[in-house]
Amino acid sequence: MELRQLEYFVAVAEERNFTRAAERVHISQSGVSAQIRQLERELGAELFDRSARTATLTVAGKAALEHARAALAATAALGQAVGEVTGLIRGRLTVGMIIGCTVTPLFDALAAFHRAHPGVEISLLEDNSDRLVEGVRDGTVDLALIGTATAAPDGLDALTIVSERLVAAVPAGHPLAERAPVTLRDLSAHPIACMPPGTGLRTVFDQACAAQSLQPVIALQASAADAIADLATRGLAVAILSASMAERYRDRLITLTIDDVETPALLALTWRSTHNPAMRELLAHSRRAFAKPDPGHAPARR
């Protein structure tokens, strides 16, 4: 039994798909399948039910999963312990970020961390905020940059990067263009263009509407602020954005304060544990990068 077999086993169990697991561990699907088959022969039991489109754990697979994770964690801890003594940090970190992220301090932090600790492999993935939070909770993501409606997701640590109010944005000539500020009830009379569920901005908007028993028509959804602004510019809907996002489109859209939405949309780093030395170092680099002013930059928010 080899550690790489356990790594491939855990990857397939978490991805529930041999192809995605192969992409994750950077080898061919046939290589993953062959190693899993070898592991099953050594254990004398099938670990996956391969009869469906997704690879699901058998009873034996479920029994083996936590032990495999524990073995991999123990191996990583061994390397970290030696690294702390020798001053060399090794390992792997997975960093998540909201889709379409243009928050350059995060990239600055990753670059500075890589220069300081080249022995740590960094994986970067994009997803919406809800799924990134779940990834942090289940340990598949170490640090995530998310949009959120709360200072810290339940059970996780967080560092708020930006806190901004929601605004509406419309083109000149729109019925709401001369009615600043506006209310949610005013907005509900018009189709809305907003980010999809699972994003921090959308959560703030939905919660504010629900508090007033309002059900506006979300006619158009897009994950990118540029797309939402383009739709609003063409008069198809009222855009719901954060203040800094709307500022980028002031040449073609009029920004309207939403008078009765006071809860801000937050951009935050979130993590579960700093027991990992590499994670502690990355967080320190991130704090320094986000503490520096970033003039002229309007952060993306999800």
N, C-alpha and C positions, 0 to 999 in steps of 0.2 A: 504494500500500500504506500503510495507516494503523496506528498502534500499537494502536488499539482492536480492529482485526481480528486482530492477533497475540494480544491478550489473550483474545479470544473463542476463538480457535483453541486456545490452551493450556488454557483452561477446559474446553472440550469434550474435549480429549485426556485430561485428568486425571480428569474426571468420567465419561467414556465415555457421556455421555448429554446430549442437547441441552437437555432440560428442566431438569436439575439445573445445567447450565452457565449457563443463562439466569437461574436463581434466584441463582446465585453472583455474576454480574456485574450483577444488578438491571435487566435489560431483558427484553423478551418473547422467547419462543422463536423466533418468526418473525423478529425482529430479528437474533438470533444467526445463524440459518440464512442469512438474506440476506447478512450480512456475510461469513460463511464462503464462500458461493458466489461472492461478488465477489472474495475473496482467491484462490480456486481459479482463477477466470478469469484473474486477473492472473498467476498462477504457471503457468498452462497445464497443471494436473494436479489430479486429485481428491485431497484430503487424508484423507478418511474413507470407509470402506466402510459404507454406510447400509442394507445389505440385511438386517441382523439387528436385534434389539431394542437392542443396544448399538452405539454408534458406535466403530468400531475404526479405528486408523490404517492407511492404505495404506503402501506402501513409500515413496512420496513424502512422506506425512505424517510418517513416522518420521524421514526425513532432515531435514525442516523443523523438527521440534519443538525440538531443542536450540538451533538458531539463533534461533527465536522467543523462547525463554526467555532466551537471551543478550541479545537486543535489548531485551527488557523490563527485564532486570537492569541493563543499561547506562543505560537511561533513568532508572531509579530511582536509580542511583548518581550520575547527573548532578544530579538534584534534591537528593540528600543532600549532595553536595559544596557546592552553592550554599547550602543550608540551614545547613551548618556555618559558612560564612563570614558569613552574615547573622544567625545565631543562631536561625533558624526551622527546626524539624524538620517535614518533611512525609513522607507515604508511607502505607503500609497495613500493619497487623499483624494476624495471625490468632492468636487465643488459644484454646487448647483446655482443656476441663475435664471431669473425670469426670462421668458421668451422675448427676443428682440432687445436684449439688454445693451444699453450704451453707456453704462455707468463706468467711466474710465478708471476711477480709483480702485475698483475691484481688479481690473487688469494690471494696474500699477502694483497692487499688493501681490498678485500672483507672480509677476516678473521679479520683484524684489525678493520674494520668498525663494524662487527658483535659483536665483543667483547665490543666495546665502546657503541653500540646502539642496544642491543638485542631486543628492542621493534619494530624494523623495519624488516619486512619480505622481503627477497631478492629472486627474481626469476631470474634464469640464463637461457639464450637460445642461441643456435648457429644458424647462418645463413650466407649467403654470404654478402659482404659489401653493395651492392646496397640495398638489402632488409632491412638490419639493419638501413641504413640511412633513408629509408622511414618510418621505425618504430619510429625513433627518431622524424621525422617531424610530424607524426600523433599522437604522444604522447603515443603509446603503448610500447615504449622502452625509458627509462630515460637516460641511458648512454650506449654507445656502443664502443667497440674496433674494429676498421675497418682498412682495407687496402684501400688506396686511392691514386689518382694521383694528388690531389690538397691539399693545406694546410688546407682548411676548406670547407666542402660541403656548397653550397649556403644556406644562412639563418640560419646556425648552428654555434655554437662555437666549437673549436677543440684545442686539445693539441697534437702536434706532439711528438711521442715517439721515433721513429727511422726513419731515412731518408737514403736510400741506392740506389745505382745504380743497374740496371738489369745486369745480366751476362748470358752467355750461358755455358753449361756444357756438355762435351762429354767424352766418354771413350778413353783410349789410343788406337792408331791405327785408329781413326776416321779421315777422310780427313781434318777436321778443326783443329785437335789436335795440329798441328805445325804452325797454322796461327793466332797467337795472336798479336795484337787484331784483332777482326773480325768486319764486318759491317753487317747491316741488309740485305743488298743485298747478302752477303756471306751466311747468314743464310737461306735466302729464297730459296736457291738451295737445301735445305734439309727439310725433314719432321720435324715438331716442336711438342714438348710435352710441354704443358703449362696449367696453371690454367684456369678454365672456365670463360666465360663472367660474369660480375657482381662482379669480384674480382679486387682489386686495382692493383695487378701486371699485370693482363691481360689488364686492361685499359691502363696502361702506354705503354705496348708493342703494342697494337692495334693502339694507337694514334701515336706512333713513326713510325709505318709502313705506316699508312694512310698519314702522312706528306710527305712521299717519294713515294706515290702511289704504294706501294708494297703490295702484297697479298700472304703472305707465307701460306703454307698448314699446318694448325693446325691439325695434324693427330691424336693426342692423347690428351685428357684432363683429368685432375684429380684434386681433391680439396686438396689432401695431397702432400706435398713436397716429402715425402718418395716414393710415387708411381711414381711421375715424375722422380725422380732420378733412381729408379729401371728400368723404361722403357728406359731411356737413357743409363744406364749401359749395357743393353742388345742390344744396337745398333739400337733400333727401331726409335729413334728420337733424335733431339738435345733438351736438356732441357733448358727452360727459367726459371730462378730463381732469387731471390735477392742474394746479395753478401754473407750475413750471412747464408742464407739457403744453398748455394752451398758449403760453408766452411765445413759443416757437412759431405759432401761426398767426401772430397779431397783424401781419401784413394782409391777411385775407379773412380773418374771423374776429368777431367782437366777443370779448370775454365778459361773461355775466356772473357775478357773485350769486351763489345759491343761498339765500338768506337763512333758511331753516335747516341747513346741513352744517353742523359745527364739528362733527366728528371728523378728524383728519384722516387722510389716506397716508399710511406710513410705508417707508422703504426701510427694510431692516436686514441685518445679518442675523441668522439664527443657527444655533448649534445645540447639541445634546450633552457633550462631554469634552473636557479638556485634559483628560488623563493621558492622552496620546501626546508625546512631546512635539511631534510634527504639527498637530492641531494647535497646540499652544503657540507655537512660533508663527503659524499662518494667521492666527487671530491677532497676534501682536502686530504683524505687518499690516493687516487689514485696518486695525485701529489707527495706525499711523497714517496710512494712505487716505482714509476718510476724514482724518482730522485736518488735512491740508485743504486750503480753499481751492475751488475749481471754477475760476471765473469764466462766465459766459457759457457754462455747460448746463443744460437742462436735463436732468435725469429722467430716464424712462421709468415708468411705474406700472406694476401689474398687481 
